[in-house]
Amino acid sequence: MQPRNMSMSGVVDLAAVKAAQEAKAKAEQARAEAARHGGTGAVSPADLVIDVDEAGFERDVLQRSAEVPVVIDFWAEWCQPCKQLSPVLERLAVEYNGRFLLAKIDVDANQMLMQQFGVQGIPAVFAVVAGQALPLFQGVAAEQQIRETLDQLVAVAEQRFGLTGLTVDPDAEPGGAPRAEAAEGPYDAALNAAARALDAGDLGGAVQAYKNVLADDPAHPEAKLGLAQAELLQRVQGMDPQKVRQEAAQKPKDAQAQIAAADLDLVGGHVEDAFGRLIETVQRTAGDDREAVRLRLLELFEVVGQEDPRVVGARRALARALF
């Protein structure tokens, strides 16, 4: 199977965003600490390919994804196609010189991770960027196609999240890169409050906590993303999906019916459906109804991410629908 177009996932695990933000701060402090002691904070080329299990997944994948895109290779010893693909990925990990980290997961020993990622067959390759998981491709692919997918992954990680990767030193000792505990940041208390509220199912509390951060720093990326997603989850809470979709089908010109259905589409991971539904509704409506639909579409763009190619395409379609 050829690689699918790489794209950022629609709805992100908010706890993962928090963990990634904390890990990024730790990585920055580790590099600063190494510099103060005369080191570089660099990793060895051998550290660019790691074996990961369920116990170390949060530390080795989720947290590391705050400083570098982590490509996951799901494989098994008995899988012959895996033995074709894995050496190519390992070689490219070294060649890309720290722009991504390759994590190898043996599916026989880590069934839970396989299920969590929805792996249907192996080899399967996913990525995690700043706590966001996304599929890259399944099966053996031509090296040029793999390179194109990796190039897009690296570009999105840098443009959307500012992740420039790891510093690699051929002379560094394997496993020698320092890891330091980060000092508490100015918004950690509010972000922690949001995470606790989410864990407790208190979406209103999470919304308010994110708003508290944004009141002081309107451009704070984790708070903006967290607020957009928490508000989305708050809106769909208690909805009857069958009733919402039935009403939307019966009332194609009803702005609120289409907005509700689009929210459900996005929460379900149907990003293109959500965007397409609202763009079509913009074309069918006018006045206040059209403006309400347009504003909701802009909110959903924020949830998915402004650099996502689906958002870029939908923005163009929205402009055509409006003008």
Phi, psi and omega in degrees: 000136180283154179300136173284161176300128179287131179210152180287144181292155185288306184245129187257145173296114185295327177296325179293322177299316179297315180297321180294321179297318179295319181294324179296319178297320179296319180296319179296319180290325178298317179294321178294320179296319178296320180295322180295333180262014176085006179263181181249347186071014184278158176252159174281152173306331179293337181278358183277349177233120184229151172267134185234140174236180184298322183294326183258008187298314183297316182289313190274338181246299185299310182289319179296333182293352176280344180242343182203142174299134179252117177268129183253126177253104175277123187214174173209154183298326184278352187274107181294317176301327178299323182288343173276318186281316188304315179298327178294314179296321180295319179294319180291327178301318178288319181296323181285354165056048175094358179284343168210159178248134180260121177250123182258127182238118177282114186292332179296326182265353185221060183298325182295318178295321178301317180291320182297326179272355180069034181289123181261338181195160181234156001291148176224138185236125178238175173220154173233124181232117180051042178085358181260128178264140178210145178282142175254298176197166178232141181088176179280134181232160177295147184301322180297321178294322178296316179300317180298320179294317179295321178299318180292319178301311181298319181295315180295319180299321181283316185289320185271326187242355180071024181272112182260001175094191184260151172274127184248134178233115181303337182266357181289148177285134177304133180076012186266355180293131184288150174233124184237152174282133183277146172292151183293133181277170185293338183247008183300321182299315180292320179292323175295322178297320178297318180296318179296320179296319178296317179300327181272359182078014181267082182293325177298319178295321178295318179302314182294321180297317178294322178296327178298320178293314184291335177297329180265327182223086186300340183260007184300116190294317181293322180290321178298313180296315181299318180295315181300319182284320179296320178294322177298312180296325178295321181293323184273349180299127179085356177292148170263102186305318181297317180293318180298315182290325178295317180295321179295322179292325182280337185232073184295340180261002181276111186300313183293324178295318180289323178298314180298317180294324179294321176301315178296319178304313185291317178300327178280001178088007181267073188296310182298323178297317180298313181296313182298319179301314184286326177295318176297323179292324174302319181292332184269346189244176180208168174063222183297323180297315180298319181295321179298319179294317180299315181295320178295322178298319178296324177295319180291328174301319181296322180296315184283323181118130187296335182272352181298132182300332178291326177290317180301313179295320181292326177298317178297317180295322178295319179299318178296321181292327183278326188239000000 
